[in-house]
Amino acid sequence: MIFRQNRADEQTDVEPSAPVLYRCHTFGDLAGKDTSQAEFRSSMLTKKGKYGLKALVHLAQLEPGKTAFVSDIAQQNNISKKFLDAILLELRKGGMLRSKKGPGGGYALSKPASQIYVGQAVRILDGPLAPIRCASKTAFEPCDDCDHPEDCQIRHSMTEVRDAIASVLDNMTLEQMVAKRSSGLLDDGQTSSNSQTSSK
């Protein structure tokens, strides 16, 4: 396998409708086959999903009744405003955000952070949680080279991966994610006391 990252999200002129995916291609794919929107990502979270979660965390920390402008969210989280505009629009259409125009306008959560689940946000922005389409519950499609998906060991293994991911993200609220910021966990995954190490 060859892993290739789509870097379009890092450009300031990215089109809002353009999907931002981390793609996994075989040599056959790279030899001329058009691989684009229909493919599943090979990494768990795209930049689009990551930036969307950062924006949600930002909004979850606002005082009740307050809103935030896209430009402020983008600046404070190092995100392209144009790219963030498209992300927030998707989250609003997905029912997670509300917006207000004019003076005092901006974006805010549509409901309390305790009622917003991370898994739902990821699905809105990145699609199904399954690492491959044949392991998805909501967007199942058999692989072109597999005649018996029900007997495929790879599919069964990736189904376990899907279930493990869903069990975490579908039970984690935005409120819980915000709380992790003050739990002593550093950006590099180590605890502030350096008393624990991880091999993950």
LONU-727845 format. One record per atom (N, C-alpha, C, CB): x negated, y, z negated. Coordinates in steps of 0.001 Angstrom, whole numbers, plus 524288, in hexadecimal, padded with zeros to 5 digits. Glycine has a CB too. Layout:
! LONU-727845
XYZ...
END
This chain:
! LONU-727845
7FCC47FB4F800008000080000800007FC9C804EB80000803AC800017FB417FE81808ED802A07FBF680E04802897FFD0811E9800557FA0E80FB1808147FE35814B47FC5C801A8818867F9F18006281DEA7FC1080126818697F3ED8046D820927FDDE803A1825C280014807588298D7FD7A8046F825BC806118054882DEE7FBD380887831D17F92880A1D8361D7FCE4805A4834247F47680F21837547FCE18111F83BB47FFEA81000840B37FCE58171883B1A8010D80CFB844347FF0D80B5E848EB7FC4B80EB784DA27FDA1805C384A1B7FD7F812FE84CD28007181621851488023C81836854877FDC481A9F84F6B80589818F4851FF7F93081B36854D77F4D481793858EE7F2A181CBC851227F09F8128A8589B7F3F180ECF85C557F1E580E428611D7F56880993859BD7F1308112B861317F9A8810FE865A37FD298155F869667FBBF8116C863E0802EB8143F86E5F7FC0D8182A872427FA8581C81872C47FE838159E877847F9B681BA8870CB8034581F9E871578074A8228F86C3D8083981D238733280C54822A7868C1804538254B863C48050082B1A864A5805EE824708603D8003782D45861A78098F832D28621B80AB2835F485F95806508342585F918100283A1A8620F8046C83D3785FEE8002783F7085A8C8014C84194863937FEE68408C8596D8064484302854788079083F168500E80837846288550A80C7983A15851558084C8362684D56809438354584A078046F8310884FD180B00835A1844CC804E3834C38417C8005682F01841647FEF2836C283BEE8015782DD2841117FA088286B840C57F83F827B883B767F5C1827088454B7F456824EA838037F85D82472832AA7F69081EC5831087F6198275182F047FA3381DD582D3D7F2B5818E082A867F29F819EB825687F579816B8829A67ECD481786824A67F9ED818E7820417FD36814DC81BE77FCE38198782207802CD816BF8172E7FD9181360812A07FDC4813D78104F80338814D880E8A7F97380F86810138061580FAD80E2C80B7080C1C8097280C1780E188128380F3F80DC2805CF80F6080A4E801A0810F68075280385815BA80D617FC7A8122080375800728175C80091801F981C058042C80228820BD7FC077FE3581D03808247FEBA820D680BDD7FECB8252380EE0803DA8255D80F987FA4C824AD81042805E8820DE8130B80AE0820AF80FB980F33822FA8149A80C3A81B1680AB980F2D82190807468136082334805CD812F4828EF8026A8136881FE5806DF80E8382B508055180DA8830B68092B80FEC8349C804AB807F1831B480D08812C0832CE810868153D836808163381557834EA81015812A583B82817888125C830F681CF98124782F4081E558174F82C7381E0480D9682BB1822E18197082DA7824A281E4182B1E826A881CFD825AF828E98210482E66823E081EC0821AB8257781DC981C49826A1822FE819C98213381AC28192D82B82823BC8181682CD7828E081607830C682886811A582EF082C5281A508356282AD781262838EC82BBE80E1483B1A826CA80BA083D4582F0A80FDE83BC7822A780E9A83E6581E0880C9283AFE81AD7808DC8402181AA681102835E581BEB808CC83267818C1805A5832BF81A0B7FFDF82CE88196E8077B831D7816107FCC38318B816E37F72982C1D818D37F5CB832DB811D47F42382BC581BC47F19F826B881DA57EFD7823BF8192F7ED4B8275B822417EC0281E98819667ED6681B7F815627EAD3819B98172E7E573816CA813EE7EE2A81A2F81C2F7E4458191D81DEF7DEF881E5181ED97DC53815A8822F97DEE481E6081EC87D72C8234481F2F7D457825DB824707D5228226181E3F7CE9E822D08289A7D5028251582DD57D51482278831307D939824978306C7CFB28258E833937DC9A82369837227E07B8227A83C7B7DE058271B837977E53B81FDB83FDA7E0DC81F26845317DEFC8247A847D37DE5581BA78485B7E2CB82802846A67E1D382D42848D87E18082FD9847477DC5E830998470B7E62A82F818424D7DB04831B88407B7D62282F03842CB7D1678317A83AA87D5E3829DB843107D1AB826D28453E7CD588283384AF77CC71820F4844B07CE6A8285B84E027D09B829958538F7D01182F2D8545A7CE26828C8856627D548832B8850F37CFE883815851547CE0F8387C850677C83883B8084D7C7D0EE8359A84C927C6448359B84B817C0AA8331A84FFA7BDA1832BC846617BF8482EF28523E7BFD482C7F856B97BD398305285B477BCD382789858707C02E8335985C1E7C0F183737860597C0E183B8485F3C7BCE28399F861167C65D83D3185A5C7BC8A84132858F27B8BF83F40859AE7B329842EE8534D7B99583A668582A7B23383815858F07AD00837D585EC17ABBA83289856797ACB68364D861E07AF94836158678F7AEE183B70869AC7AD518342986A417B3F083F7A8681C7B01C844C086A0C7AF0E846DE868017A9DD8486D868817B37B8453E8635B7A86684719861197A37A8450A8640D79EC08458185B667A31D840D88670279F8383E7E869D979B2B8406486F7F79ABE838A7869C879BB8843FA870FC79E33846348763979DDE849F2876987993C8490C877A67A2FC84AA887B527975A84E8287C287933C853FA87B4C7957784DFE881BC790DD857A6879837924385D00878957942485F4887D64796D986087876FA78F988618D87C9179B68863F4880D479E4E86045883C17A1E08664D8848A79AA085B32882A87A18C857588854E7A4D2856B38827A7AA0885210885AA7A1FB854ED8856F7ADF0853B8883397B30C84E23884B27B482857A88852A7B74484C278823B7B894846D4883597BA60846D2883EC7C047842FB87EFD7B8A8843DB887B57C23684342888767C7D183F96884507CA068412F88E027C9068407F882E87CEEB83D2887F167D18283780880EC7D17F83F0587E1E7D71E836B3885F27D27E831638880C7D2BA82E878875E7CD8D8318488DD07D43983150888037C93482EDB8875F7C41582D84881AB7C30483271889767BFCA8312287E327C4558301B8789F7C39082B75876ED7C6DE834FC875547C4F382B61878B47CBC482729877447CF56821E78793F7CD658283E879667D4CA821B487E227CBC081CCB880727CA0581AB287DC57C52181D848863F7C8FF81E1687CC17C16981C6187A7F7BC7681B01874B77BCDD8208E87B3A7B86D81CA6872387C11681B8E86CA77C1B88183486B717C67C82099869AF7C216815FC86F8F7C8E88127686EE87CD61814FF86BD77D1DC80D7C86C267CBA3819A086D827D35981C8C86AFC7D78B81DC086F037DBC7821AB868767D56E81D7686D667E0B081F02870D57E4F9824BD872537E45A81E1086E2C7EA55825ED877647E48582B54879247E3CC82EE9876F67E80582B9887F197E3CC82D0A876D87ECD483053874EF7F113831A386F2D7F04D82D9D875C17F65982DCC86C337EEA082EAA866A97EDA38325A865F07E90482974863DA7ECA08319A8691B7E4F0834E4868B57E04C83A8686A447E17A832B586C1C7DBED83B4386E137E4E78409186F987E683843A386AD77E86D84059873CE7EAD884121867BD7EBC4843B4863227EDF7844BB85F077E9C684061860CA7F25A8411585E6F7E633841AA85A947E2028463B85BFD7DE7183C9785A2C7DECD8466E860E67DCCE84A97862917D94484FEF862487DBDE849918681B7D75B850128633D7E0F0854FF862CA7E3CA856FF85D2A7E3988544F864947E98385373859667E44185501853E77E3F6856EB8527C7DE82850718505E7E581854478547A7DA82855E68535C7D52A85B32855D67D3F5851C8855527D14C85C1D85A6F7D6358613A85CEF7D57086583859CA7D8208612C8629A7D78B8647E858167DCE38684F854E67DFAF8693884FB37DCEA86681853F07E54B8652784DE07DA2A8659F848FF7D748868498499B7D2088605C846AD7D67F869D484E6B7D0BD86CBD84F5D7CBF386985850587C71A8701F84AF87CAF986467851107C7B886114851D27C322860368578B7C1C285BE484F3F7C402860E785AF77C59285FED860857C4B7864AE863C17C64185B1E8624F7C7CF864E68686E7C41D868A986C5E7C5DA8658A871427C72186D0086D7D7C192867858745E7CA93864BE879197CC1C8686887DC57CBF18625F8787F7D197866068824D7CB51868FB8872B7CB0C8660F88B497CE27869D2888F57C546868D488E117D17F866728921F7D4AA866E48976D7D204868F68924A7DA0E8639989AFF7D3D3863DD8A0567D1D6860B78A12F7CCE7869658A1C97D0D6861428A5D87CA8885E6B8A7277C5B985F938A3307C16A85FDC8ACB17C3DE85B7A8A1817BEDB85C2289D9F7BAC585D1A8982C7BCDA8608489F297B74B85C5F8978C7C1F385D508927B7C464858A188EE27C41785ED9893367C9FC858FA88AA37C6DF854CF886C57C6D98570A881547C62A850DC887F47C28A853B087DC97C474855438785A7C3B485572876F77BDF28518C874B07C690858D98733C7BCB185936871127B76D85B2886B797B7E485CEC8746C7B3DB85A678686D7B3D385C748631F7B3C9862668634E7B3D485A6F860107AEFA864D285FA17B66B86A8785F797B6B486CF285D0B7B1D586C4085C737BB84869C785A687AEBF86B9E857F87A9E886709857767A62986E25852867AAFC867F3856247A148863AB855C179D8085F71851EB79F3E865CA8541C7983485A998531379DD18563784FB579F46856E084A2F79D2D8511E8520279D4B859CC849A0798FF85AB484476796B685E4D8411B79A0C85CFD845047914A860CE8438379DF48646B840AB7A1588624D83FFD7A6E28699E843797A18B85D7A841A57A7BD85B038411F7ACDD856D683CE37AC848589B8466F7AEBB8574D838F07AFD3853A48348E7AFA784F94834FB7B4028569882F5A7B01584AC9833C47B2A68466C8344F7B64A84735830DA7BB1684141832EF7B3938493182C297BA4A84A0D828AB7BEB884DAE82AFF7C2C884C3C8238E7BCD9851AD82DB57C10C85555830347C4A98529B834787C7CD85A04832807C1AC84F5F837887C53884C9283BBA7C7E9848DF839897CC048498783F107C3FC84615835617CAA98426E833007CE5C8455A830DF7D31783F4982E9C7CBB5849CF82E727D23784CD382C597D69E84ED4830B57DA2D8516F829147D49A85071835167D7E08525B839737DB0784E1283B6C7DEAB8545083DE97D7808495883BCA7DCAD8450F83E1E7DFA9841F183A2D7E2E184170840E67DC0384120835887E0B783DAF831BF7E3468407282CE47E54F83988830207DF928456882C4F7E40F84826827A77E5C6847AF8232B7E1E78461E825F77EB01848E881E657E398848EB819DD7E01D843B6819147DD5084A42815007E32B84403816BF7D8B083F55815F27D58983C1B811497D74E840D3815417CFEB83E6880DC17DA4183BA08090E7DBF1836EB80A757DF4D83F4D8056B7DEF783273807C17DE8682DC3808F37E19982E2F807507E7488291C8065A7DF33831928037C7E87D8328A801EB7EDE38386C8015C7EEAB82FA37FCB37EF3D83A298022C7F37783FC4802727F484842957FD4E7F359840AC803F67FA29840197F8E47F43D842C17F3E57F369843A97F2C17EDA183F9B7EF7E7F5D88413B7F5E37EA2C841F87F5327E48C845D27F9207E25283CC87F5AA7E1B8848067FC5F7E5A984B91800717E3D98511A7FE647E32384B92804FD7E7A5853B88003E7DF10859317FEEA7DE3385CCC802537E17D85A907FF787D86E85B36807367E25985EA680AFC7E4F085D6E80BD77EAB085E5B810167E22C858C180A497EC6D8574B80B2E7F1E58548D806687F426853BF810057F26185699801D57F2F78541A7FCFB7F4AA853EE7FC857FA94856F07F8517F26284F577FB027FC8384EA47F994801FC84A827F5578022784D0E7FE698057184B677F114804F68476D7ECF88054E842BF7EECA80880849C07E800807BA83E457ECA7807558398E7EDEF80A4D839DF7EB7B80FBD834957EC06807628376F7EE018138A837917EC11818E8834FD7E6BA81970834EA7EFED81C848311E7E5B38162582E247E0DC816A382FE67DCA7812CE8286C7E1F6815D98347F7DD5281075836557D99E80C7C83BC47D79C80DEA8366B7DC388070083C307D28280ED7841317D02C810468445A7CE6280B908404C7CB9F813DF841C07CDC78071C844687CBCA80275842EC7CF0E7FDAE843097C5F88018B845027D3D87FD48843967D73B7F8E1844F37D4E97F3938463F7DC6E7F972848E67D1807F37284A6A7CF357EE6F8462F7CB957EC4384F887CC377EF07842A37C9CC7EFA183E707C64D7EDEE8391C7C8F87EDCE83E317C19A7F17B838FE7CE047EECE833FC7D0D17EF35831C27D2057E9CB834AF7D5EE7F25582D0B7D0007E8CF82A897D0F27E3C3829377D6AD7E2FE8259F7CDAE7E344827B97D9517E734826617DEDD7E6C982B357E1FE7E546824117E0ED7EBFD82F937E0D17E7C6834717E3937E681835F37E2B77E0D1838E47E1C37EA1A835927DDE67DEFF836F47DCCF7D98D833657DFCC7D5CF836A07D6EA7D87282E637E0167D71A82AB47E2F67D3C682BEE7E8C67D3C5825107E2107D59B82D0C7EAEF7D86282E447F07B7D8B68338B7F1C57D63682E3C7F2397DE61837057EDEA7D5FF83BF97EEAF7D34083B007EF557CD6983FB67EA0E7D4408373D7EC607CB5C835D27ECF47C5DA833727F2547C4DA831F87E8A27C433830507F4337C89C82E137F9747C8268326F7FD807C81782A367FA917CCAF836247FCEB7CBAE83A9D8007F7CBE283D8B800967C6B683E567FEF17D04C83E947FC017C499841817FBB67BFB183E847FE367BB31842C27F60B7BE61839577FD7D7BB27836277FFC27B6FB8362E805B57B749830857FDB47B748835AA807C67BC04835BE80D717BCC383B0A80FAB7BB308348180ED97C27C83F2F80D1C7BCF78447480EFF7BBCB8459C80ECE7B5F68487F80BC97BEC2843A280AD17B34E844B680A597ADB68426080EDA7AAA48429D805357ABA283E20811157AC9F83BB6815977AA0983E6D81AA67ABA7835D6815E27AB5783E9F81BAD7B0BA84098820B07B29E84674821617B1CB83F5B821457B8518496681D2D7B20F84F0F81D9E7B1588509F81E167AB9D851C2818F07B3BE84CE381D757A82A84DF881E127A29384B00822A57A02D84C988191379FAF8486E825B77A37B8458682A497A1AA8486C82F3F7A34383FE082A4C7A3E6849ED8325F79F7C84C908374A7A0A78489483BA17A17385064838C079C4284A5983FCB7A3D4846FD844587A4888455C8468879F3B849CB848947A7CA848D78464679B788479A84812796318430E844F8793E784C698479D792A48430883FE4794B883ECB83C9B792CF839B383DCD795A884030836D87936F83A0D83EE279AB28355E8403179DAC832EF8454079BB0836A9840AC7A37E836348491D79A8E8344284E1279875831A384D3079333838BB85212797E9833E0849C678FFD831BB848BF78AC982C548465878B0E835588452F787BE82B2B8438078F468260E8410778FCA821B68450C79045825FC83D6D7947E82310849C0791DE81F2184DD57928C81C8284F3D78D628219A852B0794F681F5E84EAE7892281D3E850087840681BF984B3D780C182109853767811C81BAA846B07835281AC2841DC78068815028409477FB881D6B83D687831781188843EE781C680BF8842E57813E809998401C785DA80B0683FCC77C7F80C9B83F4078A0880A8F83C9E78EA080812840997924580EE683990791758033383FB7793B2800648434D7971780157841E879CC97FA8884339795DC7FFB38457D7A04180085844B27A5D57FDC183FE17A7E57FEB7849667A8CC7F96983E5A7A5677F67A839E07A7567F881834BA7A5227F0C483A7E7A6047FCCD834F37A2387FF20830337A0317FCF382E6F79B087FE8082C037A3FC7F96A83177798A57F7328301C793A17F9E28333778F5F7F14C83115793927F9ED8312278AA67FC2D833FF786517F86E83833784917FD8183057781CA7FA8783C45782217F750840A9780877F33783F1477C8E7FAAF844EF77E527F42683AE2779B77F0598392A775D27EC4A83589778217F3158367C771577ED1B8341377D2F7E9998307F77FD97E92A82B4A77D067E443832ED780657ED33829F377A117ED1082523777127EF258208177A1A7F01B825C6772237F17D821A177EAA7F3A881D62781BE7F18D81DB1787427F9A981D8F781BE7F0EC8193E789A47EF4D818FB78F187F32F815A0791FC7E9AA816CA78FAC7F36A81663797137F7248137179A367F4778114A79F017FBCE816D879BC67F5EC80CA07A0797F3C880A3A7A52D7F79B80A6A7A9AA7F23E804A67A41C7FBF880D467A8DE7FFEA80D7E7ACFF7FDFE810C27B18D8050F80FB87AAE4
END
